[in-house]
Amino acid sequence: MYTNKQRGISLLELILFIVIIGIALAALLSVLNVTTQASVDPMLRKQALSIAESLLEEVQLHDFANPAGGFTGAATQANRASFDDVMDYNGFATTGIYSADGSGAGITGLADYNVSVAVTPIAWLAVASDAVQITVTATTPNGQSLQAVGYRINY
């Protein structure tokens, strides 16, 4: 015997299905949007850390003491190529990251980063009485600051 059973879905069930899927999709996309916005922060922090470490290494590679007839001017980007000892970097600050070769050329993509250097004399107990702590602070375009700290001993 053949019974006439209804097959498929009704219009009401279809509309309810579409509403539920729409709400779920909206919630998923809002989470994805927040995740995507936050995913840029690690890249900015990594670039700032690289900038800070690079400048810290540049400072540490210079002589500890000012050589005879050495540079004694202001710690500015224009004078950076003339820096010949660690203390020349004390108070150095710049907006934008520039090449250290003295050309004054800004590095593409890093114009919104800031960097500053503080060189502080310290004494390391019995190890060294003539030493400095070098603190390089790099700031990302969104305002996060990272510090790289190193030491230079007069040896």
Buried (B, 14 or more C-beta within 10 A) or exposed (E): EEEEEEEEEEEEEEEEEEEEEEEEEEEEEEEEEEEEEEEEEEEBBEBBBBBBBBBBEBBBEBBBEBEEEBBEEEBEBEBBBEBBBBBBBBEBEBBEBBEEEEEEEBEEEBEEBBBBBBBEEEEEEEEBEBBBBBBBBBBBBEEEEBBBEBEBEEE
